[in-house]
Amino acid sequence: MNTLFEDPEAVRAIPEDTTKLVVLDESVIERVGRIVLALKNDQVVLVRDVTQKDADDIMFSVARHFGLDNKLEVEAGFASVKGHRENVGKYFMTVNKREDYHFIPAHCEGSSRMRMQLASFYAVENTTDGGASILLNINDESAEWGALRELVKKCKAGDKKLSPFEIMKLKMIHGIELPDDLLDEQDVIISDGGSPVDGVDIFNVLEQLKKVYSVILDRDCYAYWDTIASYDFDSGEGYFDLLKSSHMLKVPDGLRDFTTLDNAYARRVWKSGVNYKSLFKSKLTQTLMAGDLVFMNNLSWAHSTSNWSPHSGRRKVLAAFA
């Protein structure tokens, strides 16, 4: 194993801002109130020495404060249904599986359709030589959002009049909500999405971004959804450079193609040309230890994970979303 030590100018300008991190310990009174206040100030909260049961209880209390308790229940229920994660406790779930040396590029969980507002991570253990959580505070005023697109499903029904059952079927199977998700002339068609309704064509398209309302910040803002970040080649390259500039990238000896390290590379379909550093105001880098519990606004903060050397230790971090 070796580590790359290049320092590209393109990402060096994303500063580390520790003023955005609020650290609490178990002796803090009114812990939930402190977490809520910090989130409203667009800060990240790290609570130390928390049991897994307490993590569930605190997550529920914070979600309930923002009226997200029902959404928390729904997202926890989806974990086992979709099959890519497993429930651990009441609200937390395993994170996506990765191969040796894989990093997880920066993204906000979900999509503009799912509109997940709150993200939390709980560390069961982390003894690896990497596996740091890199959290990036989104620069909502950047002009770069105009260069980005989100991969979504849309449909074209022509003159067909859809029945209420057919409309519900499109929503349940593909997440298509009519009339908002009718194909628009500005959409870029990537592929045929397959249709469960006769006379309706479904496509995977890149659509222009829209702001989403944040219940935590009480304003509309852009989010770097997984449906944006995981489909743009420039997103993967930008995050790769960030890890290199931070001296955090682990690579096997003889590696020549960085794309094999990118957990999302197989999904990427286009190049946005985005200036990656301009999407973020600052970052926070934390190597979570056993009992650490993190909260952040899922719209205004993107989360990511650096990679680590195989067999250097064990890492188990759980996630919950609302």
DRENLUMMI-97852 format. One record per residue (C-alpha): residue number from 1; x, y, z. Coordinates in steps of 0.02 Angstrom, whole numbers, plus 50000, padded with zeros to 5 digits. Layout:
{pt NUM,{X,Y,Z}}
...
This chain:
{pt 1,{50000,50000,50000}}
{pt 2,{50055,50180,49970}}
{pt 3,{49979,50352,49990}}
{pt 4,{49975,50489,49857}}
{pt 5,{50038,50658,49913}}
{pt 6,{49989,50771,49770}}
{pt 7,{49909,50937,49815}}
{pt 8,{49794,50998,49675}}
{pt 9,{49747,51182,49678}}
{pt 10,{49568,51138,49628}}
{pt 11,{49521,51072,49799}}
{pt 12,{49647,51152,49916}}
{pt 13,{49527,51300,49929}}
{pt 14,{49397,51199,50028}}
{pt 15,{49450,51253,50204}}
{pt 16,{49432,51152,50363}}
{pt 17,{49315,51251,50478}}
{pt 18,{49307,51179,50653}}
{pt 19,{49192,51321,50710}}
{pt 20,{49056,51224,50619}}
{pt 21,{49076,51077,50739}}
{pt 22,{48988,51067,50908}}
{pt 23,{49054,50930,51022}}
{pt 24,{48947,50868,51167}}
{pt 25,{48981,50736,51299}}
{pt 26,{48866,50633,51407}}
{pt 27,{48872,50758,51550}}
{pt 28,{48787,50893,51448}}
{pt 29,{48614,50938,51512}}
{pt 30,{48475,50973,51385}}
{pt 31,{48574,50877,51254}}
{pt 32,{48433,50869,51125}}
{pt 33,{48404,51056,51142}}
{pt 34,{48588,51089,51109}}
{pt 35,{48584,50978,50955}}
{pt 36,{48430,51065,50887}}
{pt 37,{48505,51237,50913}}
{pt 38,{48667,51188,50826}}
{pt 39,{48573,51117,50677}}
{pt 40,{48473,51277,50660}}
{pt 41,{48641,51368,50654}}
{pt 42,{48694,51250,50513}}
{pt 43,{48824,51164,50621}}
{pt 44,{48871,50981,50636}}
{pt 45,{48852,50900,50807}}
{pt 46,{48964,50763,50876}}
{pt 47,{48902,50677,51035}}
{pt 48,{49030,50565,51119}}
{pt 49,{49012,50407,51224}}
{pt 50,{48836,50361,51168}}
{pt 51,{48763,50187,51178}}
{pt 52,{48674,50117,51025}}
{pt 53,{48507,50124,51116}}
{pt 54,{48538,50305,51165}}
{pt 55,{48581,50344,50984}}
{pt 56,{48408,50282,50932}}
{pt 57,{48323,50383,51069}}
{pt 58,{48417,50544,51032}}
{pt 59,{48388,50527,50845}}
{pt 60,{48201,50507,50873}}
{pt 61,{48193,50658,50989}}
{pt 62,{48287,50770,50867}}
{pt 63,{48181,50710,50720}}
{pt 64,{48020,50738,50818}}
{pt 65,{48071,50917,50858}}
{pt 66,{48076,50956,50672}}
{pt 67,{47917,50856,50633}}
{pt 68,{48018,50718,50550}}
{pt 69,{47977,50573,50666}}
{pt 70,{47859,50490,50541}}
{pt 71,{47988,50507,50403}}
{pt 72,{48118,50430,50518}}
{pt 73,{48005,50278,50541}}
{pt 74,{47977,50263,50354}}
{pt 75,{48161,50275,50307}}
{pt 76,{48207,50145,50438}}
{pt 77,{48074,50030,50365}}
{pt 78,{48143,50050,50188}}
{pt 79,{48315,49982,50238}}
{pt 80,{48268,49799,50237}}
{pt 81,{48137,49816,50100}}
{pt 82,{48264,49879,49973}}
{pt 83,{48387,49746,50026}}
{pt 84,{48546,49850,50014}}
{pt 85,{48553,49886,50201}}
{pt 86,{48508,49799,50363}}
{pt 87,{48418,49872,50513}}
{pt 88,{48521,49883,50673}}
{pt 89,{48419,49939,50822}}
{pt 90,{48262,50041,50793}}
{pt 91,{48312,50180,50673}}
{pt 92,{48492,50151,50623}}
{pt 93,{48548,50040,50479}}
{pt 94,{48708,49976,50401}}
{pt 95,{48792,50084,50270}}
{pt 96,{48815,50026,50091}}
{pt 97,{48942,49888,50064}}
{pt 98,{49105,49929,49978}}
{pt 99,{49254,49837,49905}}
{pt 100,{49434,49849,49965}}
{pt 101,{49505,50026,49950}}
{pt 102,{49336,50099,49900}}
{pt 103,{49298,50277,49953}}
{pt 104,{49123,50350,49963}}
{pt 105,{49117,50519,49872}}
{pt 106,{49026,50669,49946}}
{pt 107,{48837,50670,49929}}
{pt 108,{48676,50714,50019}}
{pt 109,{48576,50557,50053}}
{pt 110,{48432,50521,49935}}
{pt 111,{48355,50631,49802}}
{pt 112,{48250,50787,49779}}
{pt 113,{48098,50672,49772}}
{pt 114,{48140,50591,49940}}
{pt 115,{48187,50757,50022}}
{pt 116,{48275,50683,50173}}
{pt 117,{48312,50824,50292}}
{pt 118,{48413,50751,50435}}
{pt 119,{48563,50633,50434}}
{pt 120,{48646,50545,50580}}
{pt 121,{48792,50424,50594}}
{pt 122,{48839,50313,50740}}
{pt 123,{49009,50229,50757}}
{pt 124,{49009,50055,50831}}
{pt 125,{49196,50039,50798}}
{pt 126,{49333,50106,50686}}
{pt 127,{49510,50041,50705}}
{pt 128,{49565,50058,50523}}
{pt 129,{49706,50167,50456}}
{pt 130,{49578,50277,50369}}
{pt 131,{49388,50281,50358}}
{pt 132,{49375,50464,50404}}
{pt 133,{49208,50552,50383}}
{pt 134,{49228,50708,50277}}
{pt 135,{49078,50824,50289}}
{pt 136,{49063,50967,50166}}
{pt 137,{48958,51122,50197}}
{pt 138,{48867,51167,50037}}
{pt 139,{48892,51337,49958}}
{pt 140,{48712,51375,49914}}
{pt 141,{48759,51535,49822}}
{pt 142,{48881,51456,49700}}
{pt 143,{48844,51481,49515}}
{pt 144,{48902,51302,49487}}
{pt 145,{48730,51233,49530}}
{pt 146,{48675,51289,49358}}
{pt 147,{48798,51165,49281}}
{pt 148,{48732,51015,49378}}
{pt 149,{48587,50900,49340}}
{pt 150,{48496,50765,49436}}
{pt 151,{48461,50591,49367}}
{pt 152,{48274,50555,49387}}
{pt 153,{48137,50454,49305}}
{pt 154,{48008,50545,49199}}
{pt 155,{47871,50488,49083}}
{pt 156,{47790,50533,48919}}
{pt 157,{47606,50489,48905}}
{pt 158,{47559,50574,48742}}
{pt 159,{47370,50592,48727}}
{pt 160,{47333,50446,48843}}
{pt 161,{47219,50489,48989}}
{pt 162,{47285,50397,49140}}
{pt 163,{47170,50319,49268}}
{pt 164,{47197,50352,49455}}
{pt 165,{47260,50172,49470}}
{pt 166,{47389,50197,49331}}
{pt 167,{47448,50360,49410}}
{pt 168,{47469,50272,49577}}
{pt 169,{47561,50128,49492}}
{pt 170,{47687,50248,49415}}
{pt 171,{47716,50328,49585}}
{pt 172,{47733,50165,49681}}
{pt 173,{47850,50077,49558}}
{pt 174,{47953,50221,49487}}
{pt 175,{47922,50368,49605}}
{pt 176,{47846,50468,49464}}
{pt 177,{47725,50603,49521}}
{pt 178,{47612,50677,49389}}
{pt 179,{47603,50805,49318}}
{pt 180,{47772,50863,49388}}
{pt 181,{47868,50717,49313}}
{pt 182,{47810,50731,49134}}
{pt 183,{47956,50737,49013}}
{pt 184,{48015,50916,48982}}
{pt 185,{48103,50980,48826}}
{pt 186,{48251,51034,48935}}
{pt 187,{48276,50858,49004}}
{pt 188,{48421,50756,48936}}
{pt 189,{48368,50575,48905}}
{pt 190,{48498,50448,48962}}
{pt 191,{48405,50283,48938}}
{pt 192,{48237,50197,48929}}
{pt 193,{48171,50162,49103}}
{pt 194,{48043,50027,49062}}
{pt 195,{47858,50056,49095}}
{pt 196,{47725,49962,49195}}
{pt 197,{47585,50057,49106}}
{pt 198,{47536,50030,48924}}
{pt 199,{47551,50186,48818}}
{pt 200,{47669,50272,48940}}
{pt 201,{47855,50287,48903}}
{pt 202,{47974,50305,49051}}
{pt 203,{48149,50375,49036}}
{pt 204,{48301,50403,49146}}
{pt 205,{48338,50586,49120}}
{pt 206,{48453,50723,49181}}
{pt 207,{48344,50868,49237}}
{pt 208,{48390,51043,49293}}
{pt 209,{48408,51064,49480}}
{pt 210,{48278,51140,49594}}
{pt 211,{48298,51203,49770}}
{pt 212,{48215,51106,49911}}
{pt 213,{48142,51177,50072}}
{pt 214,{48243,51142,50228}}
{pt 215,{48134,51125,50383}}
{pt 216,{48291,51144,50490}}
{pt 217,{48350,51308,50412}}
{pt 218,{48176,51369,50361}}
{pt 219,{48230,51415,50185}}
{pt 220,{48249,51341,50012}}
{pt 221,{48422,51275,49969}}
{pt 222,{48517,51168,49846}}
{pt 223,{48568,50994,49901}}
{pt 224,{48705,50886,49824}}
{pt 225,{48592,50734,49811}}
{pt 226,{48660,50560,49779}}
{pt 227,{48562,50569,49616}}
{pt 228,{48676,50714,49566}}
{pt 229,{48844,50668,49642}}
{pt 230,{48847,50482,49597}}
{pt 231,{48810,50507,49412}}
{pt 232,{48936,50645,49370}}
{pt 233,{49112,50591,49325}}
{pt 234,{49177,50761,49383}}
{pt 235,{49107,50729,49556}}
{pt 236,{49211,50571,49575}}
{pt 237,{49367,50658,49509}}
{pt 238,{49340,50807,49623}}
{pt 239,{49325,50699,49777}}
{pt 240,{49476,50595,49726}}
{pt 241,{49578,50755,49716}}
{pt 242,{49512,50810,49885}}
{pt 243,{49575,50650,49965}}
{pt 244,{49744,50669,49879}}
{pt 245,{49764,50850,49935}}
{pt 246,{49721,50799,50114}}
{pt 247,{49847,50656,50111}}
{pt 248,{49705,50537,50152}}
{pt 249,{49698,50426,49998}}
{pt 250,{49751,50244,50017}}
{pt 251,{49797,50152,49858}}
{pt 252,{49866,49978,49824}}
{pt 253,{50041,49965,49751}}
{pt 254,{50043,49976,49562}}
{pt 255,{49871,50056,49543}}
{pt 256,{49856,50161,49385}}
{pt 257,{49669,50187,49371}}
{pt 258,{49589,50283,49516}}
{pt 259,{49414,50242,49455}}
{pt 260,{49430,50071,49535}}
{pt 261,{49429,50160,49705}}
{pt 262,{49268,50255,49671}}
{pt 263,{49119,50166,49749}}
{pt 264,{48999,50256,49630}}
{pt 265,{49099,50244,49469}}
{pt 266,{48989,50111,49386}}
{pt 267,{48839,50227,49399}}
{pt 268,{48918,50381,49320}}
{pt 269,{48846,50434,49152}}
{pt 270,{48900,50613,49111}}
{pt 271,{49026,50752,49143}}
{pt 272,{48955,50914,49212}}
{pt 273,{49115,51016,49197}}
{pt 274,{49078,51080,49372}}
{pt 275,{49210,51173,49475}}
{pt 276,{49203,51054,49623}}
{pt 277,{49281,51169,49753}}
{pt 278,{49148,51302,49719}}
{pt 279,{49008,51188,49778}}
{pt 280,{49067,51194,49959}}
{pt 281,{49105,51331,50084}}
{pt 282,{49207,51224,50203}}
{pt 283,{49233,51048,50269}}
{pt 284,{49248,50951,50430}}
{pt 285,{49356,50795,50444}}
{pt 286,{49321,50674,50585}}
{pt 287,{49381,50497,50615}}
{pt 288,{49235,50429,50715}}
{pt 289,{49274,50320,50865}}
{pt 290,{49163,50194,50954}}
{pt 291,{49015,50283,51035}}
{pt 292,{49024,50439,50925}}
{pt 293,{48856,50503,50862}}
{pt 294,{48847,50636,50726}}
{pt 295,{48702,50745,50669}}
{pt 296,{48692,50859,50517}}
{pt 297,{48570,50941,50400}}
{pt 298,{48558,50822,50252}}
{pt 299,{48522,50965,50132}}
{pt 300,{48660,51087,50181}}
{pt 301,{48796,50958,50219}}
{pt 302,{48862,50821,50105}}
{pt 303,{48942,50669,50187}}
{pt 304,{49081,50558,50124}}
{pt 305,{49209,50431,50184}}
{pt 306,{49393,50410,50145}}
{pt 307,{49456,50236,50108}}
{pt 308,{49572,50125,50211}}
{pt 309,{49695,49984,50189}}
{pt 310,{49619,49809,50194}}
{pt 311,{49650,49714,50357}}
{pt 312,{49711,49872,50445}}
{pt 313,{49565,49860,50566}}
{pt 314,{49376,49852,50577}}
{pt 315,{49252,49990,50538}}
{pt 316,{49067,49983,50575}}
{pt 317,{48968,50144,50559}}
{pt 318,{48777,50149,50558}}
{pt 319,{48664,50279,50477}}
{pt 320,{48490,50349,50507}}
{pt 321,{48393,50474,50400}}
{pt 322,{48233,50574,50415}}
